[in-house]
């Protein structure tokens, strides 16, 4: 099963389900995650920087393209409520992300 690793959280790789958003996967793994608009693509608080495996993710949605055009989402960032692991991703596929400092929750202990 493809995995998602959040580099600056202490837990290890998270198993993902095909078609699930990254937000659903991290929440299912028990991580508290900022998502101010409730996962509707109307903020950027759920974003991550993708460090490895961006090709295993679905293409950017209209919401992500709109935020990129407005300079509110970097080309290396994805909204976890929009990005999904591709159903065609190989079982050994791995996506590595990190939570940018600006959207880290104050009560969660993040790594460097
Ligand atoms: S939770 Fe608002 S854009 Fe993802």
Backbone and ligand atoms as CSV (ligand in chain L), in Angstrom:
chain,resi,resn,atom,element,x,y,z
A,1,UNK,N,N,0.846,-1.189,0.000
A,1,UNK,CA,C,0.000,0.000,0.000
A,1,UNK,C,C,0.890,1.250,0.000
A,2,UNK,N,N,0.606,2.225,-0.843
A,2,UNK,CA,C,1.422,3.444,-0.864
A,2,UNK,C,C,1.433,4.118,0.507
A,3,UNK,N,N,2.507,4.817,0.790
A,3,UNK,CA,C,2.610,5.468,2.096
A,3,UNK,C,C,2.823,6.970,1.964
A,4,UNK,N,N,2.416,7.632,3.020
A,4,UNK,CA,C,2.589,9.071,3.147
A,4,UNK,C,C,3.383,9.298,4.426
A,5,UNK,N,N,4.494,10.006,4.323
A,5,UNK,CA,C,5.292,10.320,5.512
A,5,UNK,C,C,5.299,11.826,5.704
A,6,UNK,N,N,4.976,12.243,6.918
A,6,UNK,CA,C,5.061,13.666,7.260
A,6,UNK,C,C,6.384,13.832,7.983
A,7,UNK,N,N,7.355,14.403,7.284
A,7,UNK,CA,C,8.733,14.416,7.762
A,7,UNK,C,C,8.904,15.077,9.128
A,8,UNK,N,N,8.150,16.128,9.408
A,8,UNK,CA,C,8.369,16.829,10.669
A,8,UNK,C,C,7.336,16.480,11.748
A,9,UNK,N,N,6.722,15.305,11.612
A,9,UNK,CA,C,5.922,14.742,12.697
A,9,UNK,C,C,6.587,13.437,13.118
A,10,UNK,N,N,6.546,13.109,14.397
A,10,UNK,CA,C,7.304,11.965,14.885
A,10,UNK,C,C,6.805,10.607,14.405
A,11,UNK,N,N,5.540,10.486,14.065
A,11,UNK,CA,C,5.025,9.172,13.654
A,11,UNK,C,C,5.663,8.721,12.347
A,12,UNK,N,N,5.656,7.432,12.123
A,12,UNK,CA,C,6.238,6.890,10.906
A,12,UNK,C,C,5.297,7.036,9.726
A,13,UNK,N,N,5.588,6.285,8.645
A,13,UNK,CA,C,4.767,6.372,7.441
A,13,UNK,C,C,3.300,6.016,7.720
A,14,UNK,N,N,2.412,6.696,6.996
A,14,UNK,CA,C,0.971,6.502,7.129
A,14,UNK,C,C,0.502,5.708,5.912
A,15,UNK,N,N,-0.261,4.669,6.150
A,15,UNK,CA,C,-0.838,3.934,5.028
A,15,UNK,C,C,-1.986,4.748,4.451
A,16,UNK,N,N,-2.109,4.717,3.152
A,16,UNK,CA,C,-3.153,5.507,2.502
A,16,UNK,C,C,-4.084,4.591,1.714
A,17,UNK,N,N,-5.289,5.054,1.505
A,17,UNK,CA,C,-6.222,4.314,0.658
A,17,UNK,C,C,-6.288,5.024,-0.681
A,18,UNK,N,N,-6.384,4.239,-1.730
A,18,UNK,CA,C,-6.470,4.828,-3.062
A,18,UNK,C,C,-7.672,5.768,-3.110
A,19,UNK,N,N,-7.454,6.955,-3.616
A,19,UNK,CA,C,-8.540,7.898,-3.782
A,19,UNK,C,C,-8.803,8.771,-2.568
A,20,UNK,N,N,-8.220,8.441,-1.425
A,20,UNK,CA,C,-8.437,9.271,-0.232
A,20,UNK,C,C,-7.586,10.530,-0.326
A,21,UNK,N,N,-8.108,11.629,0.200
A,21,UNK,CA,C,-7.279,12.835,0.237
A,21,UNK,C,C,-6.167,12.640,1.262
A,22,UNK,N,N,-5.114,13.422,1.111
A,22,UNK,CA,C,-4.035,13.366,2.095
A,22,UNK,C,C,-4.559,13.780,3.466
A,23,UNK,N,N,-5.477,14.747,3.485
A,23,UNK,CA,C,-6.064,15.186,4.753
A,23,UNK,C,C,-6.789,14.025,5.431
A,24,UNK,N,N,-7.586,13.282,4.682
A,24,UNK,CA,C,-8.304,12.140,5.265
A,24,UNK,C,C,-7.317,11.103,5.787
A,25,UNK,N,N,-6.221,10.918,5.081
A,25,UNK,CA,C,-5.234,9.918,5.509
A,25,UNK,C,C,-4.541,10.332,6.810
A,26,UNK,N,N,-4.138,11.597,6.914
A,26,UNK,CA,C,-3.452,12.013,8.142
A,26,UNK,C,C,-4.424,12.031,9.321
A,27,UNK,N,N,-5.675,12.393,9.061
A,27,UNK,CA,C,-6.660,12.384,10.147
A,27,UNK,C,C,-6.972,10.953,10.581
A,28,UNK,N,N,-7.072,10.042,9.615
A,28,UNK,CA,C,-7.339,8.641,9.959
A,28,UNK,C,C,-6.197,8.059,10.779
A,29,UNK,N,N,-4.993,8.606,10.586
A,29,UNK,CA,C,-3.835,8.136,11.357
A,29,UNK,C,C,-3.758,8.809,12.730
A,30,UNK,N,N,-4.710,9.686,13.020
A,30,UNK,CA,C,-4.777,10.295,14.344
A,30,UNK,C,C,-4.064,11.617,14.491
A,31,UNK,N,N,-3.619,12.193,13.387
A,31,UNK,CA,C,-2.922,13.480,13.480
A,31,UNK,C,C,-3.927,14.622,13.528
A,32,UNK,N,N,-3.668,15.560,14.434
A,32,UNK,CA,C,-4.451,16.786,14.483
A,32,UNK,C,C,-3.890,17.678,13.380
A,33,UNK,N,N,-4.754,18.216,12.528
A,33,UNK,CA,C,-4.288,18.889,11.319
A,33,UNK,C,C,-5.128,20.134,11.090
A,34,UNK,N,N,-4.483,21.259,10.829
A,34,UNK,CA,C,-5.210,22.499,10.562
A,34,UNK,C,C,-5.966,22.379,9.234
A,35,UNK,N,N,-7.249,22.723,9.254
A,35,UNK,CA,C,-8.057,22.707,8.010
A,35,UNK,C,C,-9.238,23.650,8.223
A,36,UNK,N,N,-8.914,24.944,8.200
A,36,UNK,CA,C,-9.843,25.988,8.625
A,36,UNK,C,C,-11.158,26.024,7.849
A,37,UNK,N,N,-11.154,25.673,6.581
A,37,UNK,CA,C,-12.394,25.748,5.800
A,37,UNK,C,C,-13.131,24.411,5.772
A,38,UNK,N,N,-12.637,23.469,6.545
A,38,UNK,CA,C,-13.312,22.177,6.598
A,38,UNK,C,C,-13.025,21.291,5.401
A,39,UNK,N,N,-11.929,21.555,4.717
A,39,UNK,CA,C,-11.542,20.696,3.598
A,39,UNK,C,C,-12.263,21.006,2.308
A,40,UNK,N,N,-12.674,22.263,2.125
A,40,UNK,CA,C,-13.422,22.629,0.915
A,40,UNK,C,C,-12.585,23.403,-0.114
A,41,UNK,N,N,-11.280,23.476,0.105
A,41,UNK,CA,C,-10.431,24.176,-0.855
A,41,UNK,C,C,-10.598,25.680,-0.826
A,42,UNK,N,N,-10.998,26.225,0.319
A,42,UNK,CA,C,-11.264,27.657,0.402
A,42,UNK,C,C,-10.316,28.393,1.335
A,43,UNK,N,N,-9.248,27.720,1.746
A,43,UNK,CA,C,-8.217,28.386,2.528
A,43,UNK,C,C,-6.918,27.689,2.102
A,44,UNK,N,N,-5.846,27.972,2.769
A,44,UNK,CA,C,-4.623,27.219,2.448
A,44,UNK,C,C,-4.003,26.661,3.720
A,45,UNK,N,N,-4.799,26.568,4.778
A,45,UNK,CA,C,-4.238,26.171,6.066
A,45,UNK,C,C,-3.873,24.684,6.132
A,46,UNK,N,N,-4.363,23.894,5.207
A,46,UNK,CA,C,-4.076,22.448,5.246
A,46,UNK,C,C,-2.866,22.097,4.383
A,47,UNK,N,N,-2.161,23.100,3.898
A,47,UNK,CA,C,-1.118,22.839,2.899
A,47,UNK,C,C,0.100,22.123,3.457
A,48,UNK,N,N,0.797,21.450,2.560
A,48,UNK,CA,C,2.073,20.812,2.884
A,48,UNK,C,C,3.061,21.124,1.766
A,49,UNK,N,N,4.319,21.061,2.120
A,49,UNK,CA,C,5.381,21.103,1.118
A,49,UNK,C,C,5.666,19.649,0.742
A,50,UNK,N,N,5.661,19.349,-0.546
A,50,UNK,CA,C,5.919,17.980,-0.995
A,50,UNK,C,C,7.415,17.840,-1.269
A,51,UNK,N,N,8.055,16.940,-0.513
A,51,UNK,CA,C,9.498,16.763,-0.637
A,51,UNK,C,C,9.857,15.610,-1.564
A,52,UNK,N,N,8.963,14.657,-1.682
A,52,UNK,CA,C,9.249,13.463,-2.481
A,52,UNK,C,C,7.942,12.869,-2.993
A,53,UNK,N,N,7.951,12.432,-4.247
A,53,UNK,CA,C,6.817,11.694,-4.796
A,53,UNK,C,C,5.639,12.499,-5.305
A,54,UNK,N,N,5.848,13.732,-5.760
A,54,UNK,CA,C,4.679,14.502,-6.222
A,54,UNK,C,C,3.956,13.837,-7.394
A,55,UNK,N,N,4.672,13.025,-8.148
A,55,UNK,CA,C,4.044,12.357,-9.298
A,55,UNK,C,C,3.042,11.283,-8.886
A,56,UNK,N,N,3.049,10.905,-7.624
A,56,UNK,CA,C,2.079,9.907,-7.147
A,56,UNK,C,C,0.758,10.551,-6.741
A,57,UNK,N,N,0.683,11.869,-6.883
A,57,UNK,CA,C,-0.525,12.595,-6.469
A,57,UNK,C,C,-1.339,13.031,-7.672
A,58,UNK,N,N,-2.640,13.197,-7.451
A,58,UNK,CA,C,-3.508,13.701,-8.507
A,58,UNK,C,C,-3.058,15.107,-8.904
A,59,UNK,N,N,-3.360,15.529,-10.133
A,59,UNK,CA,C,-2.964,16.877,-10.561
A,59,UNK,C,C,-3.637,17.944,-9.679
A,60,UNK,N,N,-3.035,19.129,-9.625
A,60,UNK,CA,C,-3.625,20.212,-8.827
A,60,UNK,C,C,-5.064,20.506,-9.263
A,61,UNK,N,N,-5.910,20.763,-8.287
A,61,UNK,CA,C,-7.311,21.083,-8.581
A,61,UNK,C,C,-7.424,22.557,-8.970
A,62,UNK,N,N,-8.619,22.959,-9.379
A,62,UNK,CA,C,-8.855,24.371,-9.720
A,62,UNK,C,C,-8.528,25.269,-8.541
A,63,UNK,N,N,-8.915,24.839,-7.343
A,63,UNK,CA,C,-8.643,25.649,-6.141
A,63,UNK,C,C,-7.140,25.842,-5.955
A,64,UNK,N,N,-6.370,24.769,-6.123
A,64,UNK,CA,C,-4.922,24.875,-5.957
A,64,UNK,C,C,-4.315,25.768,-7.031
A,65,UNK,N,N,-4.777,25.636,-8.249
A,65,UNK,CA,C,-4.250,26.479,-9.331
A,65,UNK,C,C,-4.576,27.950,-9.076
A,66,UNK,N,N,-5.759,28.190,-8.523
A,66,UNK,CA,C,-6.157,29.568,-8.224
A,66,UNK,C,C,-5.241,30.147,-7.139
A,67,UNK,N,N,-4.955,29.371,-6.102
A,67,UNK,CA,C,-4.071,29.866,-5.038
A,67,UNK,C,C,-2.634,30.017,-5.529
A,68,UNK,N,N,-2.212,29.148,-6.415
A,68,UNK,CA,C,-0.856,29.300,-6.975
A,68,UNK,C,C,-0.770,30.589,-7.783
A,69,UNK,N,N,-1.792,30.838,-8.590
A,69,UNK,CA,C,-1.792,32.055,-9.417
A,69,UNK,C,C,-1.793,33.307,-8.547
A,70,UNK,N,N,-2.402,33.202,-7.375
A,70,UNK,CA,C,-2.476,34.351,-6.465
A,70,UNK,C,C,-1.242,34.442,-5.560
A,71,UNK,N,N,-0.311,33.488,-5.706
A,71,UNK,CA,C,0.909,33.517,-4.902
A,71,UNK,C,C,0.705,33.035,-3.480
A,72,UNK,N,N,-0.392,32.346,-3.214
A,72,UNK,CA,C,-0.666,31.873,-1.849
A,72,UNK,C,C,-0.347,30.391,-1.669
A,73,UNK,N,N,0.080,29.746,-2.749
A,73,UNK,CA,C,0.465,28.334,-2.681
A,73,UNK,C,C,1.681,28.168,-3.591
A,74,UNK,N,N,2.790,27.718,-3.006
A,74,UNK,CA,C,4.019,27.571,-3.788
A,74,UNK,C,C,3.888,26.398,-4.757
A,75,UNK,N,N,4.681,26.408,-5.826
A,75,UNK,CA,C,4.629,25.292,-6.788
A,75,UNK,C,C,4.939,23.942,-6.144
A,76,UNK,N,N,5.683,23.950,-5.049
A,76,UNK,CA,C,6.032,22.692,-4.366
A,76,UNK,C,C,5.015,22.316,-3.293
A,77,UNK,N,N,3.974,23.120,-3.123
A,77,UNK,CA,C,2.999,22.850,-2.076
A,77,UNK,C,C,1.695,22.288,-2.654
A,78,UNK,N,N,1.000,21.505,-1.828
A,78,UNK,CA,C,-0.328,20.988,-2.179
A,78,UNK,C,C,-1.263,21.214,-0.998
A,79,UNK,N,N,-2.539,21.316,-1.333
A,79,UNK,CA,C,-3.563,21.361,-0.285
A,79,UNK,C,C,-3.925,19.921,0.037
A,80,UNK,N,N,-3.805,19.539,1.304
A,80,UNK,CA,C,-4.058,18.135,1.638
A,80,UNK,C,C,-5.531,17.754,1.457
A,81,UNK,N,N,-6.414,18.739,1.455
A,81,UNK,CA,C,-7.826,18.412,1.254
A,81,UNK,C,C,-8.157,18.233,-0.224
A,82,UNK,N,N,-7.210,18.555,-1.093
A,82,UNK,CA,C,-7.442,18.451,-2.529
A,82,UNK,C,C,-6.626,17.324,-3.162
A,83,UNK,N,N,-5.410,17.153,-2.699
A,83,UNK,CA,C,-4.517,16.161,-3.298
A,83,UNK,C,C,-4.871,14.755,-2.814
A,84,UNK,N,N,-4.872,13.838,-3.740
A,84,UNK,CA,C,-5.135,12.425,-3.427
A,84,UNK,C,C,-4.014,11.592,-4.017
A,85,UNK,N,N,-3.773,10.461,-3.412
A,85,UNK,CA,C,-2.820,9.530,-3.994
A,85,UNK,C,C,-3.458,8.923,-5.234
A,86,UNK,N,N,-2.731,8.858,-6.308
A,86,UNK,CA,C,-3.276,8.291,-7.539
A,86,UNK,C,C,-3.652,6.829,-7.328
A,87,UNK,N,N,-4.818,6.417,-7.812
A,87,UNK,CA,C,-5.214,5.005,-7.681
A,87,UNK,C,C,-4.231,4.077,-8.378
A,88,UNK,N,N,-3.477,4.624,-9.335
A,88,UNK,CA,C,-2.525,3.811,-10.087
A,88,UNK,C,C,-1.143,3.775,-9.434
A,89,UNK,N,N,-0.991,4.435,-8.289
A,89,UNK,CA,C,0.316,4.456,-7.623
A,89,UNK,C,C,0.721,3.038,-7.236
A,90,UNK,N,N,1.975,2.722,-7.446
A,90,UNK,CA,C,2.492,1.391,-7.114
A,90,UNK,C,C,2.413,1.164,-5.606
A,91,UNK,N,N,2.291,-0.082,-5.178
A,91,UNK,CA,C,2.207,-0.363,-3.740
A,91,UNK,C,C,3.390,0.198,-2.951
A,92,UNK,N,N,4.546,0.279,-3.595
A,92,UNK,CA,C,5.733,0.784,-2.893
A,92,UNK,C,C,5.884,2.301,-3.012
A,93,UNK,N,N,4.925,2.962,-3.636
A,93,UNK,CA,C,5.030,4.408,-3.823
A,93,UNK,C,C,5.065,5.124,-2.470
A,94,UNK,N,N,5.877,6.159,-2.416
A,94,UNK,CA,C,6.020,6.907,-1.173
A,94,UNK,C,C,5.956,8.402,-1.458
A,95,UNK,N,N,5.153,9.085,-0.679
A,95,UNK,CA,C,5.073,10.536,-0.767
A,95,UNK,C,C,5.559,11.080,0.576
A,96,UNK,N,N,6.491,12.030,0.523
A,96,UNK,CA,C,7.025,12.637,1.746
A,96,UNK,C,C,6.690,14.127,1.718
A,97,UNK,N,N,6.102,14.587,2.810
A,97,UNK,CA,C,5.713,15.993,2.898
A,97,UNK,C,C,6.187,16.557,4.234
A,98,UNK,N,N,6.110,17.867,4.367
A,98,UNK,CA,C,6.342,18.482,5.677
A,98,UNK,C,C,5.338,19.619,5.864
A,99,UNK,N,N,5.013,19.877,7.113
A,99,UNK,CA,C,4.059,20.933,7.440
A,99,UNK,C,C,4.825,22.248,7.542
A,100,UNK,N,N,4.500,23.242,6.702
A,100,UNK,CA,C,5.195,24.534,6.799
A,100,UNK,C,C,4.938,25.180,8.172
A,101,UNK,N,N,5.923,25.910,8.643
A,101,UNK,CA,C,5.822,26.528,9.974
A,101,UNK,C,C,4.555,27.394,10.104
A,102,UNK,N,N,4.202,28.107,9.063
A,102,UNK,CA,C,3.062,29.036,9.130
A,102,UNK,C,C,1.733,28.355,9.423
A,103,UNK,N,N,1.641,27.051,9.161
A,103,UNK,CA,C,0.364,26.375,9.392
A,103,UNK,C,C,0.483,25.260,10.441
A,104,UNK,N,N,1.538,25.342,11.250
A,104,UNK,CA,C,1.692,24.350,12.318
A,104,UNK,C,C,0.778,24.709,13.491
A,105,UNK,N,N,0.178,23.697,14.093
A,105,UNK,CA,C,-0.694,23.892,15.248
A,105,UNK,C,C,0.162,24.136,16.492
A,106,UNK,N,N,-0.245,25.066,17.351
A,106,UNK,CA,C,0.585,25.405,18.508
A,106,UNK,C,C,0.751,24.275,19.517
A,107,UNK,N,N,-0.201,23.365,19.605
A,107,UNK,CA,C,-0.125,22.299,20.616
A,107,UNK,C,C,0.520,21.009,20.090
A,108,UNK,N,N,0.937,21.010,18.835
A,108,UNK,CA,C,1.558,19.815,18.263
A,108,UNK,C,C,3.061,20.015,18.238
A,109,UNK,N,N,3.797,18.961,18.600
A,109,UNK,CA,C,5.258,19.014,18.617
A,109,UNK,C,C,5.783,18.625,17.235
A,110,UNK,N,N,6.325,19.577,16.487
A,110,UNK,CA,C,6.876,19.295,15.158
A,110,UNK,C,C,8.386,19.182,15.254
A,111,UNK,N,N,8.949,18.404,14.384
A,111,UNK,CA,C,10.396,18.281,14.298
A,111,UNK,C,C,10.979,19.468,13.536
A,112,UNK,N,N,12.314,19.505,13.402
A,112,UNK,CA,C,12.968,20.612,12.692
A,112,UNK,C,C,12.662,20.602,11.194
L,1,LIG,S1,S,-8.826,22.877,4.511
L,1,LIG,FE1,FE,-9.093,24.760,3.547
L,1,LIG,S2,S,-8.116,24.456,1.663
L,1,LIG,FE2,FE,-7.849,22.561,2.630
